[in-house]
């Protein structure tokens, strides 16, 4: 196998590992909200993929669920 083929194979493996990690991280983040969200909303959250910024906003909203949150804070 040439160096080029080896590098391509490694890049492919890294992309696969990253995709698996993203799914796992997303599910773990969704599990944080299991107790505070209705079942249907939680299932939808768990099945979707969010970027880091979106997850940060969800974390802010969950932390502020009792007191509310200002638009500027989000």
C-alpha positions, -999 to +999 in steps of 0.1 A: +000+000+000+014+034-009+017+062+016-011+081-001-034+051+003-025+047+039-032+083+046-066+081+028-075+050+049-065+068+081-085+099+072-115+077+065-111+059+099-108+093+117-140+105+100-159+074+110-146+077+146-156+114+147-191+106+134-196+079+161-183+102+188-207+130+177-236+106+180-226+094+214-220+129+227-253+141+213-271+113+231-253+119+264-262+156+262-299+147+255-299+125+285-292+155+307-326+168+298-345+135+302-362+145+335-372+180+325-386+175+290-417+157+278-410+123+263-417+132+227-395+163+229-367+143+246-369+116+219-367+143+191-337+160+208-319+126+212-324+117+175-313+151+161-277+163+158-268+197+172-237+217+169-218+229+200-235+264+200-270+248+199-262+225+228-248+255+248-282+273+243-301+242+254-279+240+285-286+277+293-324+272+288-324+241+310-305+258+338-328+288+336-361+269+333-374+281+366-365+317+364-367+322+326-340+335+303-335+369+286-329+369+249-296+388+254-284+361+278-290+333+253 
